[in-house]
């Protein structure tokens, strides 16, 4: 599975400072008016701490994942691995979904992030670690013929032959 994204959280203080900066950048009377940040400057001010990134990337690597990159803004870690690694490390099942004739791989339930990493990882990442199940579909038992379309979407279980 290529290009899975893990979203990192900001502290409440960072979030408040970011909101303040965004307001000031739009206020023509502010010294910060139209003073845009580079991605690196954004990461220094509002991104995850380097120690948190080290902890998370070390854990991902220890689970067999390949860490492909950390965004310059230090808010996203891109990683890759096998469906088996995702299932073992994140306690979720991976299934194949056909959406408008294209195959997508996605978790069929919310991934679980280890408690030690939870403070640094956004709760919403659980929906973005991989594609969510497409519109109105649920994995079903594998069939020789594709399942009937549901609102333009088809789904088939790909990893397991069980109904979930």
URRA-V541311 format. One record per helix or strand of 2 or more residues. SS is the DSSP state (H for helix, E for strand). FROM is the first residue (numbers start at 1). TO is the last residue. If there is no record, write none. Layout:
BEGIN
SS,FROM,TO
SS,FROM,TO
END
This chain:
BEGIN
E,4,8
H,12,26
H,39,46
H,50,62
E,66,70
E,76,80
H,83,90
E,94,99
E,102,107
H,115,118
H,123,127
E,153,156
END
